[in-house]
Amino acid sequence: MKKVQLGLRENAGLFSILVLMSAFVGAMVGFERSLLPELTKNWSVSEMEATLIMVAVFGLSKAIANLFTGKLIAEIGRKRTLLLGWAMALQAPLLLLHSADSALIIAANIALGLSQGFTWSTTVIMKIDIVGLKHRGTAMGLNESAGYVAVGASAAFAAYYAESTGLIEPILYTAIGIVFIAFFFAVFFIPETLPWVELEAQQHVKLSLNENKQSVFYKTTFGDPALRIITWAGVVNNANDGILWAVLPSLLLASGESLTTVGILTGIHASIWGLGQLFTGPLSNKGNIRRLLMWGMIMQGMALIGIRNFPLLWLPYIVLGLGTAMVYPTFLVGISNHSHPNWRPQALSTYRFWRDMGYVFGALIGYIALQMNAPEAAFIGIAVITLLSGGIFRYSSLK
C-alpha cells in the first residue's frame, strides 16, 4: 500500500467513491419516504398514525445503529462495519417484496434504519479520516449533498412511478440493485482508513488526563459545552424533519393532493438541502460555525411556520432546505473539530445517535398534536423549539 496522505485532493479517488456511497444510502431513504403512504394504507390505524409509527421506528433503529457504530469500528474496523450496513440494507426490500403484513413492514423499516446508521455513519467517519482538518467542511458538504440530493431525487421518482403505474415492486428491485452495486464498491474499492487516522493523531494535540477519565458519550452529550450545544441542536433539526416526513404527507393527501405533489414538495426540500451543502460545507472551513448554525436554525423555524400556513407554496420548502443545508455539514465539522482523532468516531456516533433520536421526538410531537385533533399545531411547536435553538447559538462561545 502506498504512503497515505491527508487531504481532499490527495485522496480524490477514494473520496469520490465514498461520496457515491453516500448517494446510494440517500437513495434508499428517498424510496422509503415516498412509499410509506402506499405501504401503510391498509393498516387498522389512521394514515398519519401509521406514518408516525414508521418514522419513530426508523429514527430509533437508526439512532441505535449510530450509537454502536463507533464501538463496531473499534472492534471490527470501518470497512467491515460498512459491509454489515449494506447487508442489513438488503433485508428491507426483500421483506417488502414478499409480504404486505404490517409486522414485516415494520421489520423492513427497522432493517433500513439499522443499515442507514451503519452505512452513513461509517462513510462520514471515513471521509473525515482521509481529508484532515483543512478541508473537513468541504468534505462534509459534498458528503451530505450527495446523500440528500439522492434522497430528493429518489423520493420524487418513487412517488411518480408508484402513482402512475400502481406498482412498487420495480422500485424495490431498484433498491436491491443499489445494494449490490454499493456492496461491490465497498468490497473492491474502499480500503480500511485507519492508517489516515494514525497519521492525523500524530499531528494532533495529546489527550489530557481529564479527557481520558470522562466517557465520550457523556462528554459529547453533556460534558463539553461545544459538543453539547451541537448535539442538542442536531436533535431539534431532525425533530422538525421528522414532523415534515410524518405529518405533512398525511395532511396533504387528506386535503386531496396527489402522491406526486407530496413527492415533489418533499423532494424540493431534500434537493435544496443537498445542493446547498456544496456551498455551506466550505463556509464552515472558514470559522463560520456559530453563525451558520444560528441562522440555519432560525431559517428552519421560520420556514416551518410558512409550511404550516402555506403548505402548497414552494418558497417555505426552499428556505427550509437552505436552513438545513447551513447546519447539517456544520454539525459534523463542529463535532469533528472538538474531538481527538482517537475518540472522534465515538463522538460522531454519539452525536448521530441523539440527532436521529430527533425523529422519535418529532413523531412524539406529531402524535400529541394528532391526539389534540390539531396536527397542524405540530409545525408551530417544533418551529418555536427550532427558533429557540437558533437563539442559543447567538449567545454561545462556539467557534
N, C-alpha and C positions, 0 to 999 in steps of 0.2 A: 504493500500500500504506500502511495506517495505521501510525502510530508504534508500534514494538514496545516491550513492557514485560516485565520478568522477573517470574515469579510463577505459582503454580498457578491461583489464581482469575482472574488477568488473562488467562490463556490456556486457560481451561476447555474451550472448544470444540475447539481443536486437540489439547489433551492427551487429551480423550476419544476422539478419532479414533485417536490413536496407541496408546491402551490397547486399543481394539478391534483394532488391527493386531497387537498382541502376542497377543491371544486367537486370532486366525487362525493365527499362527505356531505357537502351542502346540497347536492342534487337529491340525495336520499331524504333529507329533511323536507325539501320542497315537495316531493311526491307525497310525503306523509301529510303535510298541511292541506293539500288540495283534496286528498282522498278521504279525509276524516268524515265529512258530512255523508259521503256515499257509504262508507264502511259502517257507520253507526245509525243509519236511517231506520233500521228495523228494531232498534233496541226498545225496551219497555219504558225507559225514561225519556224525558224530552230531549230534543236535539242539542240544546245548549248544555244540559246536564251531562249528556254523553260526551260532548266535546271537552267540557271542564274536567271530566274524569280522565280522558285520554291525555290532555295537556299535563295534568298533575302527575299521572303515572310516568309519562315521558320525562318530565322535568326531574322527578325523584330518582328514576333509574339512571338518567344521565349524570345527575349530581353525585350519586353514589359511585358511579364509574370514575368520574373525575377525581373523587377523593382518593380512590385506590390506585389511580394511575401512577402517582409518584412512588408509591410503595412497590408496585409491579415493575416499574422502570428500574428501581434499585435492585430488585431481585432477579429479573429475567432479561433486562435490557430494553432499550427503546424499540428496536426492530421487532422483537417478539411480541411486545405489547401492542404494536401497530397491527401485526398479523392476527393477534387474538381479536382485536376490534373488528377487523373485516370478516373474520369467521363468524362472529356474532351477527354482523350486519346481514349476512346471507340468510339467517333464520327468519327475518321479518317477512320478506316477500314470499319465501317458501311456505310459511304458515298461512299467509293471506290467500295464497293460491289454492290451498287445499281445504279451507273451511271458512264459513261466514259466522261461525259460533262466536259469541261475544267474548268468551273466556280466551279463545285463541287469538282474537283481535287484540285484546289487552296484552297477551303474552308476546305477540309480534311487536307491539308498541314498546314493551319492556326491553326486548332484544334490540330494537333500534336505538332506544335511549342508552343502553349499555354500550353499544357499538360506537355511538356518537361520542360518548365520554372518552373511551379509549383511543379512538382514531384521531379525533380533532385535538384533544389534549396532547397526544404524542407528537402529531405533526407540528403543533405550535412550539412545543419544547425543542424539537429537533431543529426547527428554523432558528430559534433563539440560540441554540448551541453553536451553530455554524457561522452566524453573521457577526457576533461580537457586539460591543456596545454602540459603536458609531452609527450603524445603520439599522438598529433594532426597530425604530419606529417605522421606517420604510418597509422592513420585512413584515412587520405585523399588519401594516396597511395592505400590502399585497396579499398576505395570507387571508385576512378577513374579507377582503374584497372578492377574491376568487370564490370563497365559500358562500358568501351571501348573494353575489350575482347568480351563482348556480342555484341557490335557494329560490330566488325570484323567477328565474327562467324556467326551472323545472316545475314550480308551482303553477305558473301560468300555462305551461304546456299540458300538464296533467289535468288541470281543470277544464281546459278547452277540449282536450281529447275525450275525457270521460263524459262530458256533457254532449258532445257532438256525435259520439258513437255509441254511448251507453255501455262501453267496455272498460274494465280496469285491468284485465289480465295482461294486455300488451305493455302497460305501464309497469306492472310488476316484473315482467320478463326483462324490461329495460333496466330495472333496478338490479336484477340478478346479473345482467351483463356488466353493469358498472362495478359490482363487487368483484367479479372475476378479473376485470381489467386492473382494478386497483390492487388486487392481491398479486397479480403478475408483476406490476411495477414494484411493489413492496418487497417481493422475494428477490428479484434480479437486479434492481437498480438503486435500492436505498440501503446504505451501509449503517452500521451502528455508529452513532455520533458521539460516543463517549470520549474519543481522542480529542475532539474540539473542546469539550468541557474541561478536560485536564489541562489543555493549553491555556484557556482563559483563566482557570483557577490559579495558575502560576503567576498571572499578571494582576490578580485581584488582591485587595486588602485581605489580611488574615482575619479569621473569625475571632471574636473576643470570647473570653470565658463566659460572660453573661449570656451571649447568644447561644452557646453550646448547652447551657442549663435550661433554656426555655424551648418547649416543643414548638416546631414550626407551625403546627395547626393553631396553637394558642397565639403565637406571635403574629401570624397573618390575620387572625380573626379579631383579636383584642389587644395584644401586647404592643405592637409597633404602630404609632399614630398614622404614618403614611400608608402602611399596608392595610390598616383597619378601615380608613376612610374610603379607600379604593374598593375594598372588598364589599362593603355595605352599599356603596353606590352601584356596584355590579348587581347586587340583589334587586335593587329598585329598578334598574334598567330592564332586567329580564322579567320582572313582575309586570311591567307595562307591556312588554312584548307578549307575555302570556295572555293578558287580557285581550290584546289585539287579535291574537291567534284564536282564543276560545270564544270570546263574546261577539266580536264583530261579525264573523261569517253567519252566525245564527240570527243576529238582528237583521242583517241584510237579506238573507233568504226568507225570513219571516215577513219582511215587507214586500216580497215579490220579486226581488232582484235575482238574477241568474247566477249559477255557479261560476260561469265565465267572468261575470262582473266582480265577484268576490276574488277570483284568482288574479285578475288584473290589478285590482286595488292593493291587495296584499303583495303582489309582485312588484308594484311601483315602490312600495316601502322597502322591500328587501333589496331591490336592484339599486336604488339610490343609496341605501345603507352600504351596499357592497362597493359600488363605483366611487362613492365619496371617500372611502378609506384609502384610495390611491393617492389622495391629496392630503387627508388629515393624518395619515400614518407618518409621512415625512415631517410634518409640523411638530410632532412630539419629539423628534430628534433635536429640536432647537430650543428645548427648555420651556415649552408652552403647555406643559401638562396641566397645571391648575386651571388656566384659562380655558383650555379645550374641554376639560371636564365640567367646569362651571356652566359655560354657555351651551354645551351639548345637552346637559340635563335640563336646563331652562327651556331650550328649544323643544325638547321632547314633551315637557309638561304643557307648553302652550299648544303644541300640535294635537295632543290628546284631547284637549278641550275643543279644538277645532273639529276633530273627527266626531266627537260626541254631538256637536251641533250641526255639522255639515258632512255626513258620512259618505256622500257621493262625490264631493269635490276632491280633485287630485292634490290641491295645494297642501292640505294638512299631512298627507302621506309623504309628500316630498320633504316637508320640513321635519317630520318625524324621522325619515331616513337620514337626512343630513345631520340631525342632532345625534342619532345613534352612531353614525359614521365618525363623529367627532370624539365619542367616548370609547368605542369598542376597542380599537387598537391601542388607545392611550391607556386604558386599564391595564392591558398586558405589559406595555412598556413600563408603566409605573411600578407594577409588582416586580418585574424583572430588574429594574434599576435599583430597587431597595432590598434585593435579596442576593446572597452569595451564590456563585455557581454550584457549590457543593450541595446546597439545600434549595436551590431555585425550583427544581421540579416539584418538590413538596409544597412550596409556597404557591406556585401556579396551580397545582392540583387543589389546594385548599380554597384559593380564590374562585376557581371554576366550580368547585362544589357549592359554595354559597351562592355564586352568581346564578347557577342553574336551579338552585332551590327557589330562586325568584319565580320560576314558572309555577311552582307549587303555591307560593304566596299569592301570585296573580290569580290562579284558579280559585283559591280560597276567597279572595276579594270578590271575584265574579260570582261565586256561589252565594255569598252573603247578599250581594245585590239582587241576585235572582230570587232568593227567598223573600226579599222585601218587595218583590214584583216591580223592581226598578233596575233592570240590568244595565241601563244606560248610566246609572249612578256609579258603576264601577270605573268608568272613564274619568269621572270627576275626582273620585277618591284617589286613584293612582296618579292622576295629574298633579294633585296637591302634594302628594308624597314626593313625586319627581322634582317639582319646583323647590321644595324644601331641601332636597338633596343637593340641588344646584347651588342653593344659597349657602349651604355648609362649606362648599368648596371656596366660596367667595372669601370666607374668613379663615381658611386653613393656611398652614405654612408649607403646604406641599409644593415641591419644585419640579 
